[in-house]
Amino acid sequence: MTAPWRPAPGRVVCVGETMAALAPDPPRPLAGADALRLSTAGAESNVAMYLADHGIPAVWLSAVGDDPLGHRVRAAVAAAGVDVGHVLVDPLRPTGLLVKDPGPAGTRVHYYRAGSAASALHPGLLDGEPLRSAALLHLTGITPALSPSCRDLVTGALATPAGERPYAISFDVNHRAALWPDGTAPGVLRALADRADIVLVGLDEAQQLWGADLTVAAVRDLLPGPRILVVKDGARAATAVTADGACTVPALRTRVVEPVGAGDAFAAGFLAGLLRGGSTVRALRLGHLTAVSALQVTGDHGPLPDPARTERLLGLADADWERYEDPDRPDVDRVFGQ
C-alpha cells in the first residue's frame, strides 16, 4: 500500500500581513471605551507562532512600516519563537492597523490597512531565501485581496504545477468579505485554492462563496486539485479528504472566551501533524487541540497544553475523544473556531 502524501519535514514560511490591533479593555462598544489594549493580528503570523509552539521551524515573511507599531509587531512575532529575519521594514509606508468594536451582536472590525507596508508585497519576495530552503509555504486568501501586487505574489507562487515546486503549498481560504468589494472573491479564491497542495476552508465559508447547499463532498468536487482538502464544519467536526477518502474528527468541547484566531490555530496544528508524518486522524486532532488554545484566551495566541497531556489526548480511542470534556473547564460546549 502506498503511504499517504505528506509535505517533507522542514521549516514553514508563512507569508502575509500582520497588523497592530486595538481593542477596548475591558471589552465594551468602542464608542464608550476609556482604554484600548494594543496587540497584534495576522492570520499567517498566527500560524507561524503556533507552529513554533509545536516545535516546527517557522518563518514569517512580510513587511511592516518603520514606525513604533511595526517594530512592536515584529518583536511580538519574534518573541513566540518565529524567525522574522526576512521581514521588510518599509520607510515610506505605515504598518496596518485594525480596531475591534465589541457589541451585543458580535465584534465588528475596522481595518486601516490601505497603502500599508504589507500591501506592497510582490512576487519577487519569493525569490531566494527563505523560500529556497522551505519545506512548506503557507498562504491565505487574505493576501490576494490586499493589492494587485499581493495578488500577483499568491498567483505566482501557485502558478508552478505542484509536482514541479521545490516546496509544498498550503492555502487557507480565509475569506474576508470586507476586503473583496468587487465580487471577485468566489472565482479568484477557488482558482487559487485548487492549485495548492493543502487547502483549509470552513464549510460555511465555502457555502457563502460557492453555493449555499454545498456539502463536504461537493466542496471536493469544486476543488479536485489539492492533495489534502480540510473542510471545517463549525462547532461540529473537521473532515480531511485525501486520495484515501474522507476522514472526519469531531471538535473538542471547551469554553469559548473569544473565537478570533482559532481557525489559524487549527491550521497550524493540522500542518504540524502532517509535517511530523502523523496519520490524518492525528493531524486533525492536533488541529482541534491547538484551536482550543486560541478559544480560551482573549487574544489570537494562547498556550498549548503540556506535551504529555497532548500526547495522551492524541492517543485516545475514538469514542473517548468524542466524549472528552476538559476537566478544568466545566459547563462547556462543543466548539471549533471560525
C-alpha positions in Angstrom: 0.0 0.0 0.0 1.3 3.4 -0.9 2.0 5.7 2.0 -0.3 8.8 2.2 1.2 12.0 0.8 2.8 14.3 3.4 4.8 17.5 3.0 8.5 16.9 3.6 9.7 17.8 7.1 11.4 21.2 7.4 10.7 24.8 8.0 7.5 26.6 7.1 7.4 30.0 5.6 4.2 32.0 6.3 3.6 35.0 4.0 1.1 37.7 4.8 0.3 40.9 6.6 0.2 41.3 10.4 -1.3 44.5 11.8 -1.3 46.3 15.1 -4.6 45.7 16.8 -6.6 47.9 19.2 -9.5 46.6 21.3 -11.4 48.1 24.2 -10.1 46.9 27.6 -12.3 45.8 29.3 -14.4 44.6 26.2 -17.2 47.1 25.5 -18.5 49.1 22.5 -15.7 51.2 21.1 -17.7 54.4 21.3 -17.9 54.1 25.1 -14.4 52.7 25.8 -12.0 54.6 28.0 -9.0 52.4 27.3 -7.7 50.3 24.4 -5.4 47.3 24.5 -2.6 47.1 21.9 -1.8 43.7 20.4 -1.1 42.2 17.0 -3.3 40.5 14.5 -2.4 38.5 11.4 -3.6 35.1 10.2 -0.2 34.0 8.7 1.8 35.1 11.7 -0.7 33.3 14.0 0.0 30.1 12.1 3.8 30.7 12.3 3.6 31.3 16.1 1.6 28.1 16.8 3.9 26.1 14.5 6.8 27.3 16.6 4.9 26.3 19.7 4.7 22.8 18.2 8.5 22.8 17.6 8.2 23.3 13.8 10.7 25.8 12.5 8.6 28.7 11.2 9.4 31.9 9.3 7.1 34.9 9.0 7.7 36.8 5.7 6.1 40.2 5.4 6.6 43.9 5.6 6.0 46.5 8.3 6.4 50.2 8.5 9.5 51.8 10.0 7.3 53.0 12.9 6.7 52.0 16.5 3.7 49.8 15.6 5.8 47.9 13.1 8.7 47.4 15.5 6.2 46.1 18.1 4.5 43.7 15.6 7.9 42.3 14.6 9.0 41.9 18.1 5.8 40.2 19.2 6.0 37.6 16.5 9.7 37.0 17.2 9.0 36.5 20.9 6.9 33.5 20.0 10.0 31.8 18.5 9.3 32.7 14.9 12.1 33.7 12.5 11.4 37.3 11.5 14.8 38.0 10.0 13.4 38.3 6.5 10.6 40.8 7.3 11.0 44.0 5.3 10.9 47.4 7.1 9.4 50.0 4.7 10.4 53.6 5.4 7.7 55.0 3.3 4.5 53.0 4.2 2.9 52.5 7.6 2.1 49.4 9.5 -1.5 48.3 9.0 -4.0 48.7 11.9 -7.3 47.2 12.9 -9.6 48.3 15.6 -12.2 46.0 17.3 -15.6 47.2 18.3 -17.3 44.6 20.5 -21.1 44.7 20.7 -24.2 42.6 21.7 -24.3 41.2 18.2 -20.6 40.4 18.0 -17.4 42.2 17.3 -17.1 44.5 14.3 -13.6 45.0 12.9 -12.4 48.3 11.3 -9.4 48.0 9.0 -6.8 50.7 8.4 -4.6 48.9 6.0 -4.9 50.6 2.6 -1.4 51.6 1.5 0.2 49.7 4.3 3.8 48.3 4.0 2.5 44.8 3.6 0.1 45.9 0.8 3.3 46.5 -1.3 4.4 42.8 -1.1 5.2 41.4 -4.6 6.2 38.2 -6.3 9.9 39.0 -6.0 9.6 38.3 -2.3 9.5 34.6 -3.2 12.9 34.6 -4.8 15.9 33.2 -2.8 15.7 32.8 0.9 13.8 31.9 3.0 11.8 30.0 0.3 14.8 28.3 -1.2 15.2 26.1 1.9 11.5 25.8 2.8 9.5 22.6 3.1 6.2 24.3 3.1 4.8 27.8 2.0 1.7 28.8 3.8 -0.6 31.4 2.2 -4.2 32.6 2.8 -6.9 34.2 0.8 -6.4 37.5 2.7 -3.2 38.4 0.9 -4.6 38.5 -2.7 -7.3 40.9 -1.6 -4.8 43.5 -0.3 -3.5 44.9 -3.6 -2.7 43.9 -7.2 0.9 43.1 -6.3 -0.2 40.9 -3.4 -2.5 39.0 -5.7 0.4 38.6 -8.2 2.5 37.2 -5.3 0.0 34.5 -4.4 -0.9 33.7 -8.1 2.8 33.5 -8.9 3.5 31.1 -6.1 0.7 28.8 -7.2 1.5 29.1 -10.9 4.0 26.3 -11.0 2.4 22.8 -11.1 2.5 21.0 -7.7 4.9 18.3 -8.9 7.5 20.9 -10.1 7.5 23.1 -7.0 10.5 22.9 -4.6 8.2 23.1 -1.6 4.6 22.2 -0.8 2.0 25.0 -0.5 -0.9 25.2 2.0 -3.7 27.7 1.4 -6.3 28.7 4.0 -9.2 30.3 2.1 -9.8 32.8 4.9 -12.5 34.8 3.1 -12.8 38.3 4.4 -15.8 39.8 2.6 -14.9 43.4 3.5 -11.7 43.1 1.5 -13.5 41.9 -1.7 -16.0 44.7 -2.5 -15.9 44.0 -6.3 -17.5 40.5 -6.1 -14.4 38.7 -7.5 -13.7 36.6 -4.4 -15.5 33.4 -5.4 -13.7 33.0 -8.7 -10.3 34.1 -7.5 -10.3 32.1 -4.3 -11.5 28.9 -6.0 -8.8 29.2 -8.7 -6.1 29.8 -6.2 -7.2 27.1 -3.7 -7.4 24.4 -6.5 -3.7 24.8 -7.2 -2.4 24.3 -3.6 -1.3 21.0 -2.1 -3.2 21.5 1.1 -6.4 23.6 1.4 -8.3 24.6 4.5 -11.8 26.1 4.3 -14.8 26.4 6.5 -18.0 24.7 5.3 -20.0 27.9 6.0 -17.3 29.9 4.2 -17.5 27.6 1.2 -21.3 27.9 1.2 -21.0 31.7 1.2 -18.5 31.7 -1.6 -19.7 28.9 -3.9 -23.2 27.8 -3.1 -25.5 27.7 0.0 -26.2 23.9 -0.4 -22.6 22.7 -0.6 -21.7 19.6 1.3 -18.1 18.4 2.1 -18.3 16.1 -1.0 -19.5 19.0 -3.1 -16.6 21.2 -1.9 -14.3 18.4 -3.0 -15.9 18.4 -6.4 -15.3 22.1 -6.7 -11.6 21.7 -5.6 -10.3 18.5 -7.0 -6.7 19.7 -7.2 -5.4 19.7 -3.6 -3.7 16.6 -2.3 -5.4 17.3 1.0 -8.6 19.3 1.5 -9.8 20.1 5.0 -13.3 21.3 5.5 -14.1 22.7 8.9 -17.7 22.3 9.9 -18.1 24.9 12.5 -18.7 23.6 16.0 -19.1 20.0 14.9 -16.1 18.5 13.2 -13.4 18.8 10.6 -13.0 16.5 7.6 -9.8 15.8 5.6 -10.4 14.5 2.1 -7.4 12.7 0.5 -6.7 10.1 -2.1 -7.6 7.6 0.5 -11.1 9.0 1.1 -12.6 11.2 3.8 -11.6 11.3 7.5 -13.8 13.2 10.0 -12.8 14.0 13.6 -15.2 15.7 15.9 -14.3 19.0 17.6 -13.5 19.1 21.3 -15.6 20.6 24.0 -14.3 23.7 25.6 -15.4 27.0 27.0 -15.1 29.8 24.4 -13.6 33.1 25.6 -13.1 34.5 22.1 -13.2 32.7 18.7 -10.8 35.0 16.9 -7.6 33.2 15.8 -8.9 29.7 16.4 -9.0 28.9 12.7 -5.4 29.9 12.3 -4.5 27.7 15.4 -6.3 24.8 13.8 -4.4 25.2 10.6 -1.1 25.3 12.5 -1.9 22.2 14.5 -3.0 20.3 11.4 0.1 21.2 9.5 2.3 20.3 12.4 0.7 16.9 12.5 1.3 16.4 8.8 4.9 17.6 9.0 5.6 15.1 11.7 4.4 12.4 9.4 1.3 11.5 11.5 -1.9 10.0 10.4 -4.7 12.1 9.1 -6.7 11.5 12.3 -3.8 12.6 14.5 -3.3 15.7 12.4 -7.0 16.7 12.7 -6.9 16.0 16.4 -3.8 18.2 16.8 -5.7 20.9 14.8 -8.6 20.8 17.2 -6.3 20.8 20.3 -4.5 23.8 19.0 -7.7 25.6 18.2 -8.8 25.2 21.8 -5.7 27.1 22.9 -6.9 30.1 20.9 -10.5 29.8 22.0 -9.6 30.0 25.7 -7.9 33.4 25.5 -8.9 36.9 24.5 -6.0 37.3 22.1 -5.2 35.3 19.0 -2.4 33.2 20.6 -2.9 31.1 23.7 -0.7 28.5 25.4 -0.7 24.9 24.2 -1.4 22.0 26.7 1.8 20.4 28.1 3.3 17.8 25.8 2.3 14.9 28.0 -1.3 15.9 28.0 -1.3 16.5 24.3 0.1 13.0 23.6 -2.5 11.5 25.9 -5.3 13.2 24.1 -4.0 12.4 20.7 -3.9 8.7 21.7 -7.5 8.5 22.9 -9.8 5.9 21.4 -12.3 7.5 19.0 -15.2 7.1 21.4 -13.2 8.6 24.3 -12.1 11.5 22.1 -15.7 12.3 21.1 -17.0 12.5 24.6 -13.9 14.1 26.2 -14.6 17.3 28.2 -11.9 19.5 29.7 -12.0 18.7 33.4 -10.7 22.2 34.2 -13.5 23.9 32.3 -17.0 22.7 33.2 -20.2 23.6 31.5 -18.6 23.5 28.1 -19.9 23.5 24.6 -18.6 21.7 21.6 -16.8 24.3 19.6 -14.5 25.0 16.7 -13.2 28.4 15.8 -14.3 30.0 12.6 
